[in-house]
Amino acid sequence: MLVLARKKNESIVINDEITIVIVDIRGDKVRLGITAPKDVPVHRREVFEAIHAKALESEDEHQPAGQDAQS
């Protein structure tokens, strides 16, 4: 994991396409501004995990009985 120190209004650029800006720092919370192409999904971790859990659940529902997802 790369760890970087940034101050308010400083940014990080990823692969010339994604820019992350430190918008505000209040106590133990940091507000980020993210600019990315529309085809790049950006989610908070808990939303990302919920999306993937729902996709796995849906996949399991469509599996024929007696088969697992790896068959």
PDB file of N, H, CA, C and O in Angstrom:
ATOM      1  N   MET A   1       0.849  -1.174   0.000  1.00  0.00           N
ATOM      2  CA  MET A   1       0.000   0.000   0.000  1.00  0.00           C
ATOM      3  C   MET A   1       0.894   1.237   0.000  1.00  0.00           C
ATOM      4  O   MET A   1       1.827   1.342   0.796  1.00  0.00           O
ATOM      5  N   LEU A   2       0.606   2.140  -0.875  1.00  0.00           N
ATOM      6  H   LEU A   2      -0.152   2.054  -1.522  1.00  0.00           H
ATOM      7  CA  LEU A   2       1.291   3.426  -0.919  1.00  0.00           C
ATOM      8  C   LEU A   2       0.594   4.374   0.041  1.00  0.00           C
ATOM      9  O   LEU A   2      -0.625   4.534  -0.023  1.00  0.00           O
ATOM     10  N   VAL A   3       1.348   5.002   0.928  1.00  0.00           N
ATOM     11  H   VAL A   3       2.338   4.872   0.981  1.00  0.00           H
ATOM     12  CA  VAL A   3       0.780   5.957   1.879  1.00  0.00           C
ATOM     13  C   VAL A   3       1.371   7.332   1.576  1.00  0.00           C
ATOM     14  O   VAL A   3       2.590   7.502   1.550  1.00  0.00           O
ATOM     15  N   LEU A   4       0.500   8.305   1.350  1.00  0.00           N
ATOM     16  H   LEU A   4      -0.490   8.167   1.371  1.00  0.00           H
ATOM     17  CA  LEU A   4       0.926   9.662   1.029  1.00  0.00           C
ATOM     18  C   LEU A   4       0.367  10.651   2.037  1.00  0.00           C
ATOM     19  O   LEU A   4      -0.753  10.484   2.519  1.00  0.00           O
ATOM     20  N   ALA A   5       1.127  11.662   2.351  1.00  0.00           N
ATOM     21  H   ALA A   5       2.037  11.798   1.959  1.00  0.00           H
ATOM     22  CA  ALA A   5       0.633  12.747   3.201  1.00  0.00           C
ATOM     23  C   ALA A   5       0.209  13.886   2.286  1.00  0.00           C
ATOM     24  O   ALA A   5       0.949  14.267   1.379  1.00  0.00           O
ATOM     25  N   ARG A   6      -0.969  14.426   2.519  1.00  0.00           N
ATOM     26  H   ARG A   6      -1.570  14.117   3.256  1.00  0.00           H
ATOM     27  CA  ARG A   6      -1.496  15.538   1.731  1.00  0.00           C
ATOM     28  C   ARG A   6      -2.127  16.532   2.681  1.00  0.00           C
ATOM     29  O   ARG A   6      -2.616  16.159   3.747  1.00  0.00           O
ATOM     30  N   LYS A   7      -2.116  17.791   2.299  1.00  0.00           N
ATOM     31  H   LYS A   7      -1.718  18.094   1.433  1.00  0.00           H
ATOM     32  CA  LYS A   7      -2.778  18.846   3.059  1.00  0.00           C
ATOM     33  C   LYS A   7      -4.037  19.266   2.309  1.00  0.00           C
ATOM     34  O   LYS A   7      -4.254  18.867   1.165  1.00  0.00           O
ATOM     35  N   LYS A   8      -4.850  20.064   2.959  1.00  0.00           N
ATOM     36  H   LYS A   8      -4.674  20.388   3.888  1.00  0.00           H
ATOM     37  CA  LYS A   8      -6.067  20.575   2.336  1.00  0.00           C
ATOM     38  C   LYS A   8      -5.728  21.227   0.997  1.00  0.00           C
ATOM     39  O   LYS A   8      -4.747  21.961   0.877  1.00  0.00           O
ATOM     40  N   ASN A   9      -6.554  20.945   0.000  1.00  0.00           N
ATOM     41  H   ASN A   9      -7.351  20.349   0.098  1.00  0.00           H
ATOM     42  CA  ASN A   9      -6.439  21.444  -1.370  1.00  0.00           C
ATOM     43  C   ASN A   9      -5.296  20.822  -2.171  1.00  0.00           C
ATOM     44  O   ASN A   9      -5.064  21.224  -3.311  1.00  0.00           O
ATOM     45  N   GLU A  10      -4.583  19.861  -1.606  1.00  0.00           N
ATOM     46  H   GLU A  10      -4.771  19.536  -0.679  1.00  0.00           H
ATOM     47  CA  GLU A  10      -3.579  19.134  -2.379  1.00  0.00           C
ATOM     48  C   GLU A  10      -4.253  17.911  -2.995  1.00  0.00           C
ATOM     49  O   GLU A  10      -5.322  17.490  -2.553  1.00  0.00           O
ATOM     50  N   SER A  11      -3.620  17.351  -4.013  1.00  0.00           N
ATOM     51  H   SER A  11      -2.751  17.693  -4.372  1.00  0.00           H
ATOM     52  CA  SER A  11      -4.268  16.256  -4.728  1.00  0.00           C
ATOM     53  C   SER A  11      -3.317  15.124  -5.048  1.00  0.00           C
ATOM     54  O   SER A  11      -2.105  15.219  -4.857  1.00  0.00           O
ATOM     55  N   ILE A  12      -3.903  14.055  -5.539  1.00  0.00           N
ATOM     56  H   ILE A  12      -4.888  13.977  -5.695  1.00  0.00           H
ATOM     57  CA  ILE A  12      -3.204  12.854  -5.999  1.00  0.00           C
ATOM     58  C   ILE A  12      -3.786  12.539  -7.371  1.00  0.00           C
ATOM     59  O   ILE A  12      -4.998  12.630  -7.563  1.00  0.00           O
ATOM     60  N   VAL A  13      -2.941  12.171  -8.323  1.00  0.00           N
ATOM     61  H   VAL A  13      -1.956  12.098  -8.167  1.00  0.00           H
ATOM     62  CA  VAL A  13      -3.408  11.799  -9.658  1.00  0.00           C
ATOM     63  C   VAL A  13      -3.060  10.335  -9.889  1.00  0.00           C
ATOM     64  O   VAL A  13      -1.933   9.905  -9.642  1.00  0.00           O
ATOM     65  N   ILE A  14      -4.039   9.577 -10.364  1.00  0.00           N
ATOM     66  H   ILE A  14      -4.955   9.926 -10.564  1.00  0.00           H
ATOM     67  CA  ILE A  14      -3.863   8.159 -10.638  1.00  0.00           C
ATOM     68  C   ILE A  14      -4.053   7.919 -12.129  1.00  0.00           C
ATOM     69  O   ILE A  14      -5.123   8.177 -12.681  1.00  0.00           O
ATOM     70  N   ASN A  15      -3.005   7.424 -12.771  1.00  0.00           N
ATOM     71  H   ASN A  15      -2.136   7.215 -12.323  1.00  0.00           H
ATOM     72  CA  ASN A  15      -3.072   7.013 -14.176  1.00  0.00           C
ATOM     73  C   ASN A  15      -3.605   8.103 -15.109  1.00  0.00           C
ATOM     74  O   ASN A  15      -4.325   7.789 -16.058  1.00  0.00           O
ATOM     75  N   ASP A  16      -3.284   9.332 -14.875  1.00  0.00           N
ATOM     76  H   ASP A  16      -2.699   9.588 -14.104  1.00  0.00           H
ATOM     77  CA  ASP A  16      -3.693  10.474 -15.714  1.00  0.00           C
ATOM     78  C   ASP A  16      -5.204  10.636 -15.860  1.00  0.00           C
ATOM     79  O   ASP A  16      -5.651  11.527 -16.581  1.00  0.00           O
ATOM     80  N   GLU A  17      -5.998   9.804 -15.198  1.00  0.00           N
ATOM     81  H   GLU A  17      -5.635   9.080 -14.612  1.00  0.00           H
ATOM     82  CA  GLU A  17      -7.451   9.845 -15.379  1.00  0.00           C
ATOM     83  C   GLU A  17      -8.224  10.186 -14.114  1.00  0.00           C
ATOM     84  O   GLU A  17      -9.325  10.732 -14.182  1.00  0.00           O
ATOM     85  N   ILE A  18      -7.653   9.866 -12.968  1.00  0.00           N
ATOM     86  H   ILE A  18      -6.758   9.422 -12.913  1.00  0.00           H
ATOM     87  CA  ILE A  18      -8.370  10.017 -11.704  1.00  0.00           C
ATOM     88  C   ILE A  18      -7.617  10.999 -10.820  1.00  0.00           C
ATOM     89  O   ILE A  18      -6.416  10.855 -10.588  1.00  0.00           O
ATOM     90  N   THR A  19      -8.338  11.996 -10.334  1.00  0.00           N
ATOM     91  H   THR A  19      -9.313  12.113 -10.523  1.00  0.00           H
ATOM     92  CA  THR A  19      -7.746  12.976  -9.429  1.00  0.00           C
ATOM     93  C   THR A  19      -8.513  12.948  -8.115  1.00  0.00           C
ATOM     94  O   THR A  19      -9.742  13.002  -8.095  1.00  0.00           O
ATOM     95  N   ILE A  20      -7.772  12.863  -7.028  1.00  0.00           N
ATOM     96  H   ILE A  20      -6.773  12.818  -7.044  1.00  0.00           H
ATOM     97  CA  ILE A  20      -8.349  12.883  -5.688  1.00  0.00           C
ATOM     98  C   ILE A  20      -7.812  14.119  -4.988  1.00  0.00           C
ATOM     99  O   ILE A  20      -6.600  14.297  -4.865  1.00  0.00           O
ATOM    100  N   VAL A  21      -8.722  14.972  -4.529  1.00  0.00           N
ATOM    101  H   VAL A  21      -9.706  14.827  -4.629  1.00  0.00           H
ATOM    102  CA  VAL A  21      -8.355  16.232  -3.875  1.00  0.00           C
ATOM    103  C   VAL A  21      -8.809  16.184  -2.422  1.00  0.00           C
ATOM    104  O   VAL A  21      -9.924  15.751  -2.134  1.00  0.00           O
ATOM    105  N   ILE A  22      -7.956  16.625  -1.510  1.00  0.00           N
ATOM    106  H   ILE A  22      -7.049  16.978  -1.745  1.00  0.00           H
ATOM    107  CA  ILE A  22      -8.340  16.768  -0.111  1.00  0.00           C
ATOM    108  C   ILE A  22      -9.153  18.062  -0.022  1.00  0.00           C
ATOM    109  O   ILE A  22      -8.600  19.156  -0.135  1.00  0.00           O
ATOM    110  N   VAL A  23     -10.445  17.934   0.177  1.00  0.00           N
ATOM    111  H   VAL A  23     -10.895  17.045   0.269  1.00  0.00           H
ATOM    112  CA  VAL A  23     -11.346  19.083   0.195  1.00  0.00           C
ATOM    113  C   VAL A  23     -11.386  19.728   1.576  1.00  0.00           C
ATOM    114  O   VAL A  23     -11.385  20.953   1.699  1.00  0.00           O
ATOM    115  N   ASP A  24     -11.422  18.886   2.620  1.00  0.00           N
ATOM    116  H   ASP A  24     -11.422  17.891   2.520  1.00  0.00           H
ATOM    117  CA  ASP A  24     -11.536  19.420   3.974  1.00  0.00           C
ATOM    118  C   ASP A  24     -11.024  18.390   4.967  1.00  0.00           C
ATOM    119  O   ASP A  24     -11.097  17.185   4.725  1.00  0.00           O
ATOM    120  N   ILE A  25     -10.507  18.875   6.082  1.00  0.00           N
ATOM    121  H   ILE A  25     -10.448  19.854   6.279  1.00  0.00           H
ATOM    122  CA  ILE A  25     -10.075  18.010   7.175  1.00  0.00           C
ATOM    123  C   ILE A  25     -10.708  18.557   8.443  1.00  0.00           C
ATOM    124  O   ILE A  25     -10.463  19.699   8.832  1.00  0.00           O
ATOM    125  N   ARG A  26     -11.525  17.730   9.084  1.00  0.00           N
ATOM    126  H   ARG A  26     -11.724  16.803   8.769  1.00  0.00           H
ATOM    127  CA  ARG A  26     -12.197  18.126  10.333  1.00  0.00           C
ATOM    128  C   ARG A  26     -12.004  17.024  11.354  1.00  0.00           C
ATOM    129  O   ARG A  26     -12.604  15.955  11.245  1.00  0.00           O
ATOM    130  N   GLY A  27     -11.170  17.282  12.340  1.00  0.00           N
ATOM    131  H   GLY A  27     -10.682  18.151  12.428  1.00  0.00           H
ATOM    132  CA  GLY A  27     -10.919  16.265  13.359  1.00  0.00           C
ATOM    133  C   GLY A  27     -10.354  15.015  12.730  1.00  0.00           C
ATOM    134  O   GLY A  27      -9.304  15.059  12.088  1.00  0.00           O
ATOM    135  N   ASP A  28     -11.048  13.883  12.910  1.00  0.00           N
ATOM    136  H   ASP A  28     -11.900  13.847  13.431  1.00  0.00           H
ATOM    137  CA  ASP A  28     -10.571  12.611  12.367  1.00  0.00           C
ATOM    138  C   ASP A  28     -11.205  12.262  11.020  1.00  0.00           C
ATOM    139  O   ASP A  28     -11.090  11.127  10.558  1.00  0.00           O
ATOM    140  N   LYS A  29     -11.874  13.231  10.387  1.00  0.00           N
ATOM    141  H   LYS A  29     -11.967  14.153  10.762  1.00  0.00           H
ATOM    142  CA  LYS A  29     -12.510  12.982   9.089  1.00  0.00           C
ATOM    143  C   LYS A  29     -11.856  13.817   7.995  1.00  0.00           C
ATOM    144  O   LYS A  29     -11.513  14.983   8.190  1.00  0.00           O
ATOM    145  N   VAL A  30     -11.698  13.187   6.848  1.00  0.00           N
ATOM    146  H   VAL A  30     -11.977  12.239   6.690  1.00  0.00           H
ATOM    147  CA  VAL A  30     -11.145  13.851   5.672  1.00  0.00           C
ATOM    148  C   VAL A  30     -12.197  13.792   4.582  1.00  0.00           C
ATOM    149  O   VAL A  30     -12.748  12.725   4.313  1.00  0.00           O
ATOM    150  N   ARG A  31     -12.485  14.917   3.951  1.00  0.00           N
ATOM    151  H   ARG A  31     -12.038  15.784   4.170  1.00  0.00           H
ATOM    152  CA  ARG A  31     -13.424  14.939   2.824  1.00  0.00           C
ATOM    153  C   ARG A  31     -12.607  14.948   1.540  1.00  0.00           C
ATOM    154  O   ARG A  31     -11.691  15.753   1.370  1.00  0.00           O
ATOM    155  N   LEU A  32     -12.960  14.034   0.641  1.00  0.00           N
ATOM    156  H   LEU A  32     -13.704  13.380   0.779  1.00  0.00           H
ATOM    157  CA  LEU A  32     -12.251  13.887  -0.619  1.00  0.00           C
ATOM    158  C   LEU A  32     -13.135  14.291  -1.782  1.00  0.00           C
ATOM    159  O   LEU A  32     -14.338  14.029  -1.781  1.00  0.00           O
ATOM    160  N   GLY A  33     -12.545  14.919  -2.755  1.00  0.00           N
ATOM    161  H   GLY A  33     -11.568  15.132  -2.756  1.00  0.00           H
ATOM    162  CA  GLY A  33     -13.212  15.173  -4.027  1.00  0.00           C
ATOM    163  C   GLY A  33     -12.555  14.277  -5.060  1.00  0.00           C
ATOM    164  O   GLY A  33     -11.328  14.234  -5.151  1.00  0.00           O
ATOM    165  N   ILE A  34     -13.355  13.559  -5.839  1.00  0.00           N
ATOM    166  H   ILE A  34     -14.352  13.594  -5.765  1.00  0.00           H
ATOM    167  CA  ILE A  34     -12.808  12.604  -6.802  1.00  0.00           C
ATOM    168  C   ILE A  34     -13.333  12.932  -8.189  1.00  0.00           C
ATOM    169  O   ILE A  34     -14.540  13.049  -8.405  1.00  0.00           O
ATOM    170  N   THR A  35     -12.404  13.077  -9.123  1.00  0.00           N
ATOM    171  H   THR A  35     -11.424  12.982  -8.948  1.00  0.00           H
ATOM    172  CA  THR A  35     -12.759  13.273 -10.523  1.00  0.00           C
ATOM    173  C   THR A  35     -12.261  12.040 -11.272  1.00  0.00           C
ATOM    174  O   THR A  35     -11.074  11.718 -11.239  1.00  0.00           O
ATOM    175  N   ALA A  36     -13.190  11.352 -11.950  1.00  0.00           N
ATOM    176  H   ALA A  36     -14.155  11.613 -11.977  1.00  0.00           H
ATOM    177  CA  ALA A  36     -12.844  10.139 -12.685  1.00  0.00           C
ATOM    178  C   ALA A  36     -13.728  10.048 -13.927  1.00  0.00           C
ATOM    179  O   ALA A  36     -14.807  10.640 -13.962  1.00  0.00           O
ATOM    180  N   PRO A  37     -13.281   9.311 -14.947  1.00  0.00           N
ATOM    181  CA  PRO A  37     -14.132   9.106 -16.118  1.00  0.00           C
ATOM    182  C   PRO A  37     -15.442   8.430 -15.709  1.00  0.00           C
ATOM    183  O   PRO A  37     -15.488   7.686 -14.729  1.00  0.00           O
ATOM    184  N   LYS A  38     -16.490   8.694 -16.462  1.00  0.00           N
ATOM    185  H   LYS A  38     -16.453   9.298 -17.258  1.00  0.00           H
ATOM    186  CA  LYS A  38     -17.813   8.145 -16.142  1.00  0.00           C
ATOM    187  C   LYS A  38     -17.836   6.616 -16.139  1.00  0.00           C
ATOM    188  O   LYS A  38     -18.662   6.011 -15.456  1.00  0.00           O
ATOM    189  N   ASP A  39     -16.940   5.992 -16.896  1.00  0.00           N
ATOM    190  H   ASP A  39     -16.269   6.483 -17.451  1.00  0.00           H
ATOM    191  CA  ASP A  39     -16.933   4.524 -16.948  1.00  0.00           C
ATOM    192  C   ASP A  39     -16.140   3.894 -15.797  1.00  0.00           C
ATOM    193  O   ASP A  39     -16.021   2.671 -15.732  1.00  0.00           O
ATOM    194  N   VAL A  40     -15.601   4.706 -14.897  1.00  0.00           N
ATOM    195  H   VAL A  40     -15.698   5.700 -14.950  1.00  0.00           H
ATOM    196  CA  VAL A  40     -14.870   4.197 -13.732  1.00  0.00           C
ATOM    197  C   VAL A  40     -15.755   4.343 -12.505  1.00  0.00           C
ATOM    198  O   VAL A  40     -15.996   5.462 -12.051  1.00  0.00           O
ATOM    199  N   PRO A  41     -16.251   3.223 -11.952  1.00  0.00           N
ATOM    200  CA  PRO A  41     -17.103   3.319 -10.770  1.00  0.00           C
ATOM    201  C   PRO A  41     -16.284   3.741  -9.548  1.00  0.00           C
ATOM    202  O   PRO A  41     -15.167   3.266  -9.342  1.00  0.00           O
ATOM    203  N   VAL A  42     -16.853   4.633  -8.749  1.00  0.00           N
ATOM    204  H   VAL A  42     -17.760   5.019  -8.916  1.00  0.00           H
ATOM    205  CA  VAL A  42     -16.219   5.090  -7.509  1.00  0.00           C
ATOM    206  C   VAL A  42     -17.256   4.919  -6.403  1.00  0.00           C
ATOM    207  O   VAL A  42     -18.326   5.527  -6.443  1.00  0.00           O
ATOM    208  N   HIS A  43     -16.929   4.084  -5.414  1.00  0.00           N
ATOM    209  H   HIS A  43     -16.060   3.590  -5.382  1.00  0.00           H
ATOM    210  CA  HIS A  43     -17.855   3.790  -4.320  1.00  0.00           C
ATOM    211  C   HIS A  43     -17.118   3.821  -2.994  1.00  0.00           C
ATOM    212  O   HIS A  43     -15.916   3.561  -2.935  1.00  0.00           O
ATOM    213  N   ARG A  44     -17.846   4.143  -1.926  1.00  0.00           N
ATOM    214  H   ARG A  44     -18.822   4.354  -1.974  1.00  0.00           H
ATOM    215  CA  ARG A  44     -17.310   3.920  -0.584  1.00  0.00           C
ATOM    216  C   ARG A  44     -17.207   2.410  -0.389  1.00  0.00           C
ATOM    217  O   ARG A  44     -17.969   1.657  -0.994  1.00  0.00           O
ATOM    218  N   ARG A  45     -16.276   1.960   0.447  1.00  0.00           N
ATOM    219  H   ARG A  45     -15.656   2.571   0.939  1.00  0.00           H
ATOM    220  CA  ARG A  45     -16.031   0.526   0.635  1.00  0.00           C
ATOM    221  C   ARG A  45     -17.308  -0.233   0.996  1.00  0.00           C
ATOM    222  O   ARG A  45     -17.563  -1.302   0.441  1.00  0.00           O
ATOM    223  N   GLU A  46     -18.116   0.303   1.920  1.00  0.00           N
ATOM    224  H   GLU A  46     -17.909   1.172   2.371  1.00  0.00           H
ATOM    225  CA  GLU A  46     -19.313  -0.419   2.354  1.00  0.00           C
ATOM    226  C   GLU A  46     -20.338  -0.537   1.225  1.00  0.00           C
ATOM    227  O   GLU A  46     -21.066  -1.528   1.160  1.00  0.00           O
ATOM    228  N   VAL A  47     -20.404   0.442   0.348  1.00  0.00           N
ATOM    229  H   VAL A  47     -19.812   1.246   0.401  1.00  0.00           H
ATOM    230  CA  VAL A  47     -21.310   0.373  -0.803  1.00  0.00           C
ATOM    231  C   VAL A  47     -20.782  -0.652  -1.800  1.00  0.00           C
ATOM    232  O   VAL A  47     -21.547  -1.458  -2.331  1.00  0.00           O
ATOM    233  N   PHE A  48     -19.491  -0.624  -2.053  1.00  0.00           N
ATOM    234  H   PHE A  48     -18.869   0.030  -1.622  1.00  0.00           H
ATOM    235  CA  PHE A  48     -18.843  -1.584  -2.947  1.00  0.00           C
ATOM    236  C   PHE A  48     -19.122  -3.018  -2.486  1.00  0.00           C
ATOM    237  O   PHE A  48     -19.496  -3.873  -3.289  1.00  0.00           O
ATOM    238  N   GLU A  49     -18.936  -3.271  -1.188  1.00  0.00           N
ATOM    239  H   GLU A  49     -18.632  -2.577  -0.536  1.00  0.00           H
ATOM    240  CA  GLU A  49     -19.172  -4.615  -0.647  1.00  0.00           C
ATOM    241  C   GLU A  49     -20.638  -5.022  -0.758  1.00  0.00           C
ATOM    242  O   GLU A  49     -20.935  -6.180  -1.051  1.00  0.00           O
ATOM    243  N   ALA A  50     -21.551  -4.095  -0.529  1.00  0.00           N
ATOM    244  H   ALA A  50     -21.310  -3.154  -0.291  1.00  0.00           H
ATOM    245  CA  ALA A  50     -22.981  -4.398  -0.641  1.00  0.00           C
ATOM    246  C   ALA A  50     -23.352  -4.734  -2.086  1.00  0.00           C
ATOM    247  O   ALA A  50     -24.127  -5.659  -2.328  1.00  0.00           O
ATOM    248  N   ILE A  51     -22.810  -3.996  -3.032  1.00  0.00           N
ATOM    249  H   ILE A  51     -22.180  -3.245  -2.836  1.00  0.00           H
ATOM    250  CA  ILE A  51     -23.073  -4.259  -4.457  1.00  0.00           C
ATOM    251  C   ILE A  51     -22.597  -5.661  -4.826  1.00  0.00           C
ATOM    252  O   ILE A  51     -23.312  -6.413  -5.488  1.00  0.00           O
ATOM    253  N   HIS A  52     -21.390  -6.006  -4.395  1.00  0.00           N
ATOM    254  H   HIS A  52     -20.809  -5.395  -3.857  1.00  0.00           H
ATOM    255  CA  HIS A  52     -20.840  -7.311  -4.732  1.00  0.00           C
ATOM    256  C   HIS A  52     -21.556  -8.444  -3.999  1.00  0.00           C
ATOM    257  O   HIS A  52     -21.727  -9.526  -4.562  1.00  0.00           O
ATOM    258  N   ALA A  53     -21.972  -8.217  -2.768  1.00  0.00           N
ATOM    259  H   ALA A  53     -21.833  -7.338  -2.311  1.00  0.00           H
ATOM    260  CA  ALA A  53     -22.731  -9.238  -2.036  1.00  0.00           C
ATOM    261  C   ALA A  53     -24.060  -9.497  -2.731  1.00  0.00           C
ATOM    262  O   ALA A  53     -24.493 -10.642  -2.856  1.00  0.00           O
ATOM    263  N   LYS A  54     -24.703  -8.425  -3.183  1.00  0.00           N
ATOM    264  H   LYS A  54     -24.351  -7.494  -3.081  1.00  0.00           H
ATOM    265  CA  LYS A  54     -25.986  -8.575  -3.875  1.00  0.00           C
ATOM    266  C   LYS A  54     -25.795  -9.308  -5.205  1.00  0.00           C
ATOM    267  O   LYS A  54     -26.628 -10.130  -5.586  1.00  0.00           O
ATOM    268  N   ALA A  55     -24.705  -9.013  -5.906  1.00  0.00           N
ATOM    269  H   ALA A  55     -24.029  -8.345  -5.597  1.00  0.00           H
ATOM    270  CA  ALA A  55     -24.430  -9.692  -7.173  1.00  0.00           C
ATOM    271  C   ALA A  55     -24.194 -11.179  -6.942  1.00  0.00           C
ATOM    272  O   ALA A  55     -24.677 -12.006  -7.715  1.00  0.00           O
ATOM    273  N   LEU A  56     -23.461 -11.528  -5.897  1.00  0.00           N
ATOM    274  H   LEU A  56     -23.068 -10.856  -5.269  1.00  0.00           H
ATOM    275  CA  LEU A  56     -23.228 -12.940  -5.577  1.00  0.00           C
ATOM    276  C   LEU A  56     -24.527 -13.637  -5.192  1.00  0.00           C
ATOM    277  O   LEU A  56     -24.771 -14.779  -5.582  1.00  0.00           O
ATOM    278  N   GLU A  57     -25.354 -12.938  -4.422  1.00  0.00           N
ATOM    279  H   GLU A  57     -25.156 -12.011  -4.105  1.00  0.00           H
ATOM    280  CA  GLU A  57     -26.649 -13.477  -4.013  1.00  0.00           C
ATOM    281  C   GLU A  57     -27.526 -13.747  -5.234  1.00  0.00           C
ATOM    282  O   GLU A  57     -28.167 -14.794  -5.330  1.00  0.00           O
ATOM    283  N   SER A  58     -27.546 -12.809  -6.151  1.00  0.00           N
ATOM    284  H   SER A  58     -27.026 -11.959  -6.074  1.00  0.00           H
ATOM    285  CA  SER A  58     -28.328 -12.953  -7.370  1.00  0.00           C
ATOM    286  C   SER A  58     -27.800 -14.108  -8.216  1.00  0.00           C
ATOM    287  O   SER A  58     -28.571 -14.869  -8.800  1.00  0.00           O
ATOM    288  N   GLU A  59     -26.475 -14.227  -8.273  1.00  0.00           N
ATOM    289  H   GLU A  59     -25.848 -13.609  -7.798  1.00  0.00           H
ATOM    290  CA  GLU A  59     -25.845 -15.315  -9.019  1.00  0.00           C
ATOM    291  C   GLU A  59     -26.224 -16.670  -8.427  1.00  0.00           C
ATOM    292  O   GLU A  59     -26.500 -17.619  -9.161  1.00  0.00           O
ATOM    293  N   ASP A  60     -26.237 -16.755  -7.087  1.00  0.00           N
ATOM    294  H   ASP A  60     -26.013 -15.984  -6.491  1.00  0.00           H
ATOM    295  CA  ASP A  60     -26.609 -17.997  -6.410  1.00  0.00           C
ATOM    296  C   ASP A  60     -28.064 -18.369  -6.680  1.00  0.00           C
ATOM    297  O   ASP A  60     -28.387 -19.549  -6.819  1.00  0.00           O
ATOM    298  N   GLU A  61     -28.939 -17.375  -6.755  1.00  0.00           N
ATOM    299  H   GLU A  61     -28.677 -16.416  -6.642  1.00  0.00           H
ATOM    300  CA  GLU A  61     -30.356 -17.624  -7.003  1.00  0.00           C
ATOM    301  C   GLU A  61     -30.588 -18.193  -8.398  1.00  0.00           C
ATOM    302  O   GLU A  61     -31.550 -18.926  -8.628  1.00  0.00           O
ATOM    303  N   HIS A  62     -29.700 -17.852  -9.325  1.00  0.00           N
ATOM    304  H   HIS A  62     -28.918 -17.257  -9.139  1.00  0.00           H
ATOM    305  CA  HIS A  62     -29.874 -18.311 -10.705  1.00  0.00           C
ATOM    306  C   HIS A  62     -29.116 -19.607 -10.999  1.00  0.00           C
ATOM    307  O   HIS A  62     -29.164 -20.100 -12.126  1.00  0.00           O
ATOM    308  N   GLN A  63     -28.419 -20.164 -10.008  1.00  0.00           N
ATOM    309  H   GLN A  63     -28.380 -19.763  -9.092  1.00  0.00           H
ATOM    310  CA  GLN A  63     -27.730 -21.441 -10.168  1.00  0.00           C
ATOM    311  C   GLN A  63     -28.737 -22.589 -10.082  1.00  0.00           C
ATOM    312  O   GLN A  63     -29.610 -22.568  -9.214  1.00  0.00           O
ATOM    313  N   PRO A  64     -28.635 -23.577 -10.953  1.00  0.00           N
ATOM    314  CA  PRO A  64     -29.483 -24.768 -10.803  1.00  0.00           C
ATOM    315  C   PRO A  64     -29.191 -25.460  -9.469  1.00  0.00           C
ATOM    316  O   PRO A  64     -28.060 -25.420  -8.986  1.00  0.00           O
ATOM    317  N   ALA A  65     -30.187 -26.083  -8.884  1.00  0.00           N
ATOM    318  H   ALA A  65     -31.106 -26.116  -9.277  1.00  0.00           H
ATOM    319  CA  ALA A  65     -30.040 -26.758  -7.581  1.00  0.00           C
ATOM    320  C   ALA A  65     -28.935 -27.793  -7.659  1.00  0.00           C
ATOM    321  O   ALA A  65     -28.810 -28.510  -8.651  1.00  0.00           O
ATOM    322  N   GLY A  66     -28.119 -27.866  -6.586  1.00  0.00           N
ATOM    323  H   GLY A  66     -28.221 -27.283  -5.780  1.00  0.00           H
ATOM    324  CA  GLY A  66     -27.058 -28.869  -6.521  1.00  0.00           C
ATOM    325  C   GLY A  66     -25.748 -28.446  -7.129  1.00  0.00           C
ATOM    326  O   GLY A  66     -24.773 -29.193  -7.055  1.00  0.00           O
ATOM    327  N   GLN A  67     -25.689 -27.273  -7.731  1.00  0.00           N
ATOM    328  H   GLN A  67     -26.482 -26.667  -7.791  1.00  0.00           H
ATOM    329  CA  GLN A  67     -24.439 -26.789  -8.306  1.00  0.00           C
ATOM    330  C   GLN A  67     -23.966 -25.590  -7.533  1.00  0.00           C
ATOM    331  O   GLN A  67     -24.763 -24.763  -7.089  1.00  0.00           O
ATOM    332  N   ASP A  68     -22.635 -25.497  -7.370  1.00  0.00           N
ATOM    333  H   ASP A  68     -21.988 -26.169  -7.730  1.00  0.00           H
ATOM    334  CA  ASP A  68     -22.105 -24.305  -6.734  1.00  0.00           C
ATOM    335  C   ASP A  68     -21.550 -23.363  -7.800  1.00  0.00           C
ATOM    336  O   ASP A  68     -21.477 -23.724  -8.974  1.00  0.00           O
ATOM    337  N   ALA A  69     -21.160 -22.157  -7.388  1.00  0.00           N
ATOM    338  H   ALA A  69     -21.220 -21.864  -6.434  1.00  0.00           H
ATOM    339  CA  ALA A  69     -20.746 -21.121  -8.324  1.00  0.00           C
ATOM    340  C   ALA A  69     -19.445 -21.478  -9.044  1.00  0.00           C
ATOM    341  O   ALA A  69     -19.134 -20.863 -10.063  1.00  0.00           O
ATOM    342  N   GLN A  70     -18.670 -22.455  -8.547  1.00  0.00           N
ATOM    343  H   GLN A  70     -18.922 -22.955  -7.719  1.00  0.00           H
ATOM    344  CA  GLN A  70     -17.404 -22.784  -9.169  1.00  0.00           C
ATOM    345  C   GLN A  70     -17.518 -23.901 -10.196  1.00  0.00           C
ATOM    346  O   GLN A  70     -16.541 -24.188 -10.887  1.00  0.00           O
ATOM    347  N   SER A  71     -18.646 -24.523 -10.317  1.00  0.00           N
ATOM    348  H   SER A  71     -19.440 -24.289  -9.756  1.00  0.00           H
ATOM    349  CA  SER A  71     -18.809 -25.643 -11.264  1.00  0.00           C
ATOM    350  C   SER A  71     -18.928 -25.142 -12.679  1.00  0.00           C
ATOM    351  O   SER A  71     -19.070 -25.939 -13.606  1.00  0.00           O
TER     352      SER A  71
END
